[in-house]
Amino acid sequence: MNLNFDQKVALVTGGASGIGEAIVRGFVAEGARVAVADKNAARGQALADELNKKEKRVHFALAELQHEKACKNVIETTLAQFGRLDCLVNNAGVNDKVGLNAGVPSFLDSLHNNIVHYYALVHFARQALIDAQGSVVNIASKVAITGQGGTSGYAAAKGAILALTREWAIDFLPHRVRVNAVLPAETWTPLYESWVNTFPDPEAKLREITAKIPLGQRMTTPEEIANMVLFLCSERAAHITGQHLFVDGGYTHLDRAIGNET
């Protein structure tokens, strides 16, 4: 399917690895130009260098997004580099395990790491998105729906992302800017793999997890999340806004016991 991204510009936060990297690669494959904002300088620059070998389509911006000035700078840099912004993908964040025992300062830090920069980036990108009649895709998490335990900051942030997706969809209605959220569940990223490898028997732990995923008893791939993001950013999704889209093999809403019976 041709998503008609030629001459379009996307900004992807947390784009140097995992789901973000898959989204960046997807945009480039579809002909878009992409700004990658990430705090990992080595990974971000290596990705940009790789994808720019044939034609310069990717700009890497080193950014600690918990700082407001960094968010403003990322938007300004993207516009200076490419002249427009058609799609903002808010993806950066971390399940930092800030639970009830962590205290208020740690909770506030978690919110800065996982939600405040979503607001800041949309705030600073507002006019550019209006000019382009663009779109915003917010990466949320099944944790906003199911809870997880021991991660109050992350859960609060991801729940807020769902609420802000609907709020911003209304704010942007007069300007025909669409805002949607994508909710991954068990997605096989390098970070997830590192967590699985902390267990005495990683393979057994992975089997335990995938047995609870109804569709195919397997992890979702980053590319499958990216496919939904690209669709939502494209003109193919021209009448979709304010939606929460789950890409999780049925993990959130279907009875997980089904996976053990099929």
Buried (B, 14 or more C-beta within 10 A) or exposed (E): EEBEBEEBBBBBBBBBBBBBBBBBBBBBEBBBBBBBBBBBEEBBBEBBEEBBEEEEBBBBBBBBBBBBEBBBBBBBBBBEBBEBBBBBBBBBBBBBBBBEEBEEEBBEBBBBBBBBBBBBBBEBBBEBBBBBBBBBBBBBBBBBBEEBEBBBBBBBBBBBBBEBBBEBBEBBEEBEBBBBBBBBBBBBBEBBEEEBEEEEEEEEBBEEBBEBBBBEBBBBBBEBBBBBBBBBBBEBBEEBBBBBBBBBBBBBEBEEEBBEEE
